Structure formats: structure tokens, C-alpha cells
Amino acid sequence: MDLKKVLVVFKKSTLQLQALEFKEPRFLKLLEEGHASVAKVKTAHEQHVETLELIEKELTARNVEFVSLHRAEIDEETQHYDLVISVGGDGTFLDASHSLHRVPLLGVNSAPGSSFGHFCLANRSNFVKVLDGILAGQISPSRLLRLQLELNGELLPELVLNEVLIAHCNPAGTSRYLLTIDDLEEEQRSSGIWVGPPPGSTGAIKSAGGSVLPICEQQYQYVIREGWTKPGQTFKFMKGTLGRTQKMVIISQMRTGALYIDGQHIEYQFPLGEELVVRASEHDLIAFVDPQVNDIFST
């Protein structure tokens, strides 16, 4: 692979945000006391900084031009890069993925002691080997299915890589909606609906009773969260998988519903009467990942 220009997308550590930038009094007090709730933040910060410095050093040594941006600074102007490297954990990888269509993505887990880094093929100890493997063409990217969301006929800009949660905006509230799959409609009450492509099948969807799919699988799935039925009633749609050409339609019966895309940071209001259409996107994410990474959750 010919790398001329790389975008490095990094997170800010908890220590940097809470102690150095926000100077949050409670956080500083707990840190000073050596409280168990913040015991790992200093080590994680140091590991993160060292990893970021290593990446920039190795790119410089190979005469690769790069730009480093905090993940909140990413815009849609990424098509002129040859590679995007996310430095952090899965959250940083997901944030970076939302601005990418054709540019490949490599995740680097900057602090493995505090971050699982499921999507991250590299870390500080193997980054050089992975980078050289990519440059030599020995490591190839995979194509990962993503979901597109149409809200009242308008295509939302973020493509879903992990999952979307459709639910009442209050976690204690009842989620009410009409769900249509293959022209069959069902009125449901539950704690919400998880819908996700294969890359996200090892997270919340698995915990809710869904299936772990190979990361490169070409279908997506849904799981109803804590469905509520009357005595003697059952739902037709509790969980299932859909092919790339199938769609789901959800109509809100909630005054204050919401959509949460790939975590809690991207939120859209979904009030009464609004319609959401979920289907596979034509734009797969091109990413350097371990094609067998989901398999460890299937055993």
C-alpha cells in the first residue's frame, strides 16, 4: 500500500479532560485521595501519550505525511487521505468510521490495560509490525457492513457500525412503536430495539440475547429489549437477522423517543408519528481488522 498522507485521529484521555482541561473538582479530589474509581487513569494516560508519540515517530521515519486531529475535530473532508489511524479504543474507532466511505481505517488500542479495543488490530507493542505489513501489502483490509438510517425520508449522515438503539429517551420509560418487517406490522412495548450489523454483534446485542456474527458477515440483526406482552400474548418479532436487501420500518408511538447511534454521543429525537427506515448501506467500511475477531465470543 502506498501511503502518502495519513490522518491520525486520537482521543483525549480521562486524565487530560477531567484534570488538565476541565479541572473538575470532584475528579481532582478523588485523584488526590487515590480513590479506586480513578486508580487507572494516570497509567492509561501515560500509555495513551506514549502510543500516540510512537505512531507519529514511525510515520515520520517512513516519510509519511500526517495530520493529527482530536476525534471531535473530524469533518467530512477525509477523502484525500490514504489511511486513517484511530488512536484510543473502540469509541475512537467508531467516531472515525462515521466520516469514512472509501478511505481505509486502522485502529490502534492506545491503553490496552483500560480499553478492550475490539476493532483495534494494532497496539503500541505491534504497531510497527502492522504498519510495515500494510505498507508491504501483507495485511489487507476487510469490508464491514454498515447500516443506513432514514428518518422521515431524510438519510442521516452517520452510518451505523456498532448498533442503533431505538428507545424512550428516559431509560425507565416504556418504548412504544409499530415495527414492520417484510410487510408484517406489529405493535410493541419494550425497553427498546437494538439493531446492528455484524461488527457490533459482540456488544450490547449479544448481551441482550442476540447472535454473534462473523465480523465480515453480510446480514444484520435486531433484538427487542425486554419486550412487554399481555398474558397469553407473544410477539412475532423478538429477534432475528435480515439480509442486505431487507429493511425494517419503525414508527414511534412515544412522545419523547430517541435514536442512539454507536453509543450515547450521537442522538436524534424520535417523537410520536415519526418514521425510521433501517437497511444495509451500500457503503461498507474498509478497515484493517482481524477477520476472526468475533469468533472468540462464539465459544
Secondary structure, DSSP 8 states (H G I E B T S, - for coil): ---SEEEEEE---HIIIIIIIS--HHHHHHHHHT-GGGTTHHHHHHHHHHHHHHHHHHHHHTT-EEEEEEGGG--S--TT-SEEEEEESHHHHHHHHTT-SSS-EEEEES-TTT---TT--EETTTHHHHHHHHHTT-S--EEE--EEEEETTEE-S--BSS-EEEEESSTTS-EEEEEEETTEEEEEEESEEEEE-GGGTTTHHHHTT-----TT-SEEEEEEES----TT---S-SEEEEETT-EEEEEE--TTEEEEETTTTEEEE--TT-EEEEEE-S--EEEE--TTGGGGGT-
